[in-house]
Amino acid sequence: MPTLAIDKGFLADLVKLEKPVAKRVTEVFDEFDTATHTGLHLEKINNARNPRFRSIRIDQSWRGIILAPEAGDVYTLLKVLPHDDAYAWAQRSNVSVNTATGGIEIRDEEAIDRALPQLAKAAEKAESRLFDKISDADLTRLGIDHKTRAFARALTNPGQLDEAKSALPETQWDVLCGLAAGFTPDEVWADLGAQILNEPVDTEDLDAAVLRSRDRVVLVNGPEELMNVFAYPFATWRVYLHPTQRAVVDASYKGPARVTGGPGTGKTVVVLHRAHVLAKRNEGRVLVTTFTSTLTDTLRSGLDMIVDDDEVDERIEVSNVDRLAHRIFRRKHGPRTC
């Protein structure tokens, strides 16, 4: 029995669809869990960048683009676009596996191939390039593959990197953006730490990459889960709580509880929803803390999407460990003096 996985890129399409088309999309995939490969009527796409791309008919004018499994039964819905746009997307885009995170990523390969010769020619006259001080070894360690590395080596200023955001794989662009901003490879590595897969990555195994990509892909088990995912606005995707995580969030523990899981498995989402549940249960204060100072803003914005009660929101504090420790120290001993 096939299982549907939904990539977050599809939700960017969903929110733009007119209601009749969105309704038809829901109807097509509502029967997905009972269909067979033959019953799905997946069609190969001529000149597709990836041989595993398939199209599925939504109606006469719209098509969905699906990544079919090499083995197994997980089919990943990537895009839903007008007929010609859908095929054009499949002919210019490709999927790959990030060597650091082990997750699936998408790039506009045609745009990269088109821009690279022009960038390389312009770079020949430049006194320096954007990533001259970053070694190939560091780029590789941070998950920059050879195609993105060739592109990065031709850049001479941050503006060019900004213009390439929609073409480059998301995580790889984030890494390059951090390096371009002056962060060291080790600092970028630390920032990437929550996503790093600490085991060898098979870059040919797209099926495993899909299953690891809980930060951008959700597996849908049955029509009810499908409707829940489709009902979520795109902006709240990153705080979507999968039904299998709900038990951890709602449980009553006798003492401290530890939640473990690999990168992209939704641990941060569980933390946010758990904080919300605890703040609603009683009038005590709830602390959400992290060792990473840059993550506090992300956690706070995630809570803002979940919490709709001002009184509950006021009971939740988000702070990194260092800032919290300094505050407690100053409260006890007063401001530090030289």
C-alpha atoms as one frame of an Amber mdcrd trajectory, in Angstrom:
protein
   0.000   0.000   0.000   1.547   3.345  -1.031   2.245   6.053   1.537   2.119
   9.735   0.661   4.836  12.113   1.834   4.301  15.849   1.407   7.184  18.243
   0.861   6.812  21.736   2.287   7.403  23.168  -1.190   3.989  21.840  -2.157
   2.319  23.958   0.521   3.692  27.069  -1.179   1.608  25.969  -4.148  -1.425
  24.956  -2.097  -1.994  28.375  -0.537  -2.042  29.938  -4.016  -4.580  27.536
  -5.517  -8.130  28.592  -6.211 -10.629  26.695  -4.070 -11.951  24.385  -6.836
  -8.406  23.298  -7.712  -7.418  22.857  -4.058 -10.549  20.761  -3.531  -9.626
  18.593  -6.493  -6.087  18.123  -5.132  -7.581  16.904  -1.865  -9.873  14.480
  -3.689  -7.038  13.022  -5.766  -4.818  12.320  -2.792  -7.649  11.387  -0.445
  -7.713   7.974  -2.135  -3.939   7.639  -2.189  -3.670   5.156   0.676  -6.024
   2.697  -1.034  -4.565   3.053  -4.510  -1.997   0.906  -6.221   0.839   2.169
  -8.365  -1.219   1.357 -11.460  -4.289   2.994 -10.005  -2.378   6.216  -9.367
  -1.725   6.659 -13.093   1.709   8.129 -12.548   3.351   9.129 -15.803   7.015
   9.461 -16.675   8.109  12.958 -17.665  10.093  13.500 -20.841  13.453  15.221
 -20.250  12.962  15.327 -16.480  16.117  16.208 -14.544  15.504  13.242 -12.272
  14.372   9.902 -13.733  12.190   9.258 -10.691   9.995  12.315 -11.224   6.426
  11.400 -12.149   3.339  13.456 -12.937  -0.155  12.852 -11.606  -3.283  14.353
 -13.139  -5.225  16.728 -10.913  -7.634  17.883 -13.608  -7.402  18.886 -17.251
  -5.239  21.923 -16.507  -3.236  20.974 -13.397  -0.577  18.386 -12.635   1.241
  17.217  -9.522   4.929  16.281  -9.524   5.834  13.252  -7.415   9.158  11.679
  -6.503   8.555   7.952  -6.939  10.471   5.502  -4.733  13.224   3.329  -6.109
  12.129   0.658  -3.653   9.409   0.707  -1.045   6.126   2.540  -1.173   6.697
   6.178  -0.126   5.710   8.682  -2.819   6.704  12.302  -2.184   4.462  15.085
  -3.477   6.755  17.949  -4.475   4.685  20.421  -6.492   1.213  21.115  -7.887
   1.247  23.569 -10.791  -0.538  24.360 -14.052   0.161  21.672 -16.666   2.997
  23.365 -18.577   4.567  24.892 -15.450   4.615  21.507 -13.720   6.498  19.834
 -16.553   8.856  22.802 -16.863   9.625  22.544 -13.133  10.466  18.844 -13.456
  12.724  19.570 -16.424  14.771  22.228 -14.614  14.758  21.001 -10.988  16.460
  18.110  -9.250  16.589  16.461  -5.838  19.651  15.311  -3.929  20.793  14.178
  -0.482  22.666  16.592   1.779  25.956  15.000   2.816  25.898  16.564   6.304
  22.246  16.246   7.308  21.257  13.228   5.223  18.045  15.038   4.298  16.486
  15.550   0.911  16.980  18.890  -0.826  15.752  20.511  -4.015  17.584  22.804
  -6.408  16.858  24.661  -9.647  19.614  22.958 -11.607  18.850  24.765 -14.845
  19.169  28.191 -13.210  22.484  27.204 -11.611  23.870  25.818 -14.875  22.787
  28.954 -16.722  24.270  31.409 -14.222  27.586  29.666 -13.538  29.440  30.500
 -16.797  28.561  34.192 -16.492  29.617  34.307 -12.843  32.868  32.468 -13.563
  33.744  34.855 -16.390  33.063  37.926 -14.241  35.046  36.408 -11.352  38.190
  36.176 -13.497  38.539  39.960 -13.288  37.787  40.213  -9.566  40.551  40.822
  -7.036  39.021  38.296  -4.655  36.118  35.913  -4.405  33.530  35.537  -1.704
  34.788  32.242  -0.277  38.537  32.490  -0.950  39.310  31.923   2.730  37.141
  28.809   3.046  38.765  25.496   2.120  37.125  22.822   0.001  37.411  20.480
   2.982  35.390  22.841   5.186  32.744  23.301   2.509  32.432  19.539   2.120
  32.220  19.056   5.903  29.351  21.547   5.995  27.358  19.624   3.394  28.266
  21.684   0.314  28.314  19.227  -2.600  30.544  19.566  -5.663  27.886  21.270
  -7.807  27.125  23.930  -5.222  30.825  24.318  -4.434  31.607  25.106  -8.085
  28.876  27.744  -8.013  30.088  29.189  -4.698  33.672  29.457  -5.956  32.493
  31.770  -8.738  30.799  34.261  -6.399  32.492  37.574  -5.674  29.946  39.344
  -3.450  27.040  38.543  -1.087  24.516  40.053  -3.495  25.141  37.243  -5.968
  24.510  34.714  -3.215  21.237  36.422  -2.292  20.094  36.258  -5.906  20.768
  32.511  -5.963  18.646  31.713  -2.904  15.717  30.294  -4.867  17.997  28.116
  -6.996  20.354  26.578  -4.437  19.395  23.836  -1.954  17.996  25.529   1.162
  20.408  24.136   3.769  23.439  24.656   1.547  22.407  28.259   0.908  22.040
  28.803   4.671  25.577  27.477   5.211  27.023  29.734   2.511  25.092  32.697
   3.884  26.618  32.136   7.329  30.126  31.916   5.892  29.563  35.031   3.779
  28.425  36.892   6.903  31.809  36.231   8.504  31.072  33.226  10.689  33.823
  30.625  10.846  33.235  27.092   9.538  33.180  25.835  13.135  30.546  28.413
  14.085  28.420  27.460  11.095  28.927  23.793  11.974  27.727  24.454  15.527
  24.675  26.272  14.195  23.972  23.338  11.892  24.536  20.891  14.745  20.894
  20.032  15.405  20.538  18.827  11.814  23.812  16.929  11.408  23.553  13.203
  10.826  26.456  11.621  12.688  26.771   8.589  10.448  27.805   7.922   6.842
  25.349   9.302   4.285  24.448   7.392   1.133  23.834  10.255  -1.293  22.193
   7.875  -3.767  19.508   6.739  -1.322  16.730   9.271  -1.847  14.196   6.999
  -0.151  16.107   7.068   3.149  16.631  10.825   2.788  12.878  11.387   2.507
  12.262   9.440   5.716  14.929  11.499   7.522  13.573  14.856   6.349  10.986
  15.502   9.029  11.906  19.194   8.926  10.482  19.497   5.406   8.559  16.283
   4.680   5.601  14.786   6.527   4.350  11.239   6.020   0.583  11.019   5.756
  -1.220   7.950   7.053  -4.806   8.035   5.871  -7.333  10.664   4.760  -7.693
  12.292   8.204  -3.996  13.135   8.487  -4.038  14.330   4.884  -6.859  16.757
   5.627  -5.036  18.010   8.728  -1.887  18.733   6.732  -3.810  20.434   3.928
  -5.644  22.565   6.484  -2.397  23.968   7.887  -1.270  27.300   6.430   2.214
  27.318   4.914   3.522  29.706   7.580   2.787  27.191  10.348   4.402  24.187
   8.650   7.464  24.307  10.856   5.349  23.976  14.020   3.083  21.235  12.686
   2.758  18.498  15.308   2.467  15.028  13.837  -0.186  12.867  15.554   2.494
  10.376  16.642   4.166  13.177  18.644   0.989  14.201  20.470   1.316  11.529
  23.184   4.736  12.885  24.202   3.380  16.425  24.362   0.273  15.591  26.411
   1.753  13.026  28.829   2.013  13.570  32.596   5.512  12.716  33.831   6.499
  12.013  37.446   9.873  13.679  36.936  12.191  14.901  34.187  11.540  13.403
  30.748  14.001  13.046  27.909  12.976  13.062  24.257  15.528  11.699  21.810
  15.634  11.410  18.050  17.775  12.021  15.028  18.023  15.297  13.109  14.784
  16.562  11.645  12.574  14.254  13.724  10.603  17.087  15.311  12.153  17.416
  18.777  11.962  21.222  18.676   8.313  21.104  17.616   7.579  18.803  20.556
   9.290  21.276  22.920   7.147  24.167  21.687   3.876  22.279  21.975   4.876
  20.845  25.358   5.539  24.356  26.673   2.120  25.432  25.423   0.393  22.477
  27.102   2.152  23.075  30.436   1.367  26.799  30.385  -2.315  26.034  29.778
  -2.455  23.393  32.522  -1.519  25.637  35.425  -0.604  29.195  36.307   3.088
  28.514  36.890   5.875  29.790  34.681   7.338  27.647  31.878  10.936  28.027
  30.724  12.066  27.056  27.226  15.843  27.204  27.015  18.607  26.409  24.540
  22.398  26.479  24.435  22.254  28.291  21.074  21.587  32.028  21.359  20.473
  32.333  17.731  17.753  29.725  18.275  15.812  31.773  20.823  14.192  33.999
  18.189  13.163  30.929  16.190  11.636  29.320  19.275   9.805  32.510  20.184
   8.340  32.945  16.698   7.271  29.293  16.736   5.440  29.783  20.018   3.771
  32.888  18.624   2.223  30.692  15.929   0.977  28.116  18.427  -0.180  30.171
  21.435  -3.345  32.202  20.903  -3.990  33.215  24.531  -2.093  36.257  25.844
  -2.194  35.080  29.470  -0.775  31.695  28.508   1.854  33.347  26.327   3.032
  35.563  29.196   3.742  32.474  31.305   6.236  31.082  28.760   9.780  32.443
  28.809  12.338  31.691  26.079  15.998  32.272  26.938  19.371  30.759  26.131
  21.275  29.146  29.005  24.067  31.742  29.208  21.703  34.694  29.396  19.628
  32.943  32.036  22.717  32.109  34.116  23.959  35.704  33.967  20.574  37.021
  35.032  20.417  34.673  38.017  23.986  35.593  38.998  23.265  39.339  38.825
  20.104  38.899  40.847  22.079  37.101  43.565  25.346  39.057  43.524  24.555
  42.325  41.785  26.081  43.684  38.571  29.617  42.609  37.790  32.306  45.238
  38.419  35.955  45.391  37.336
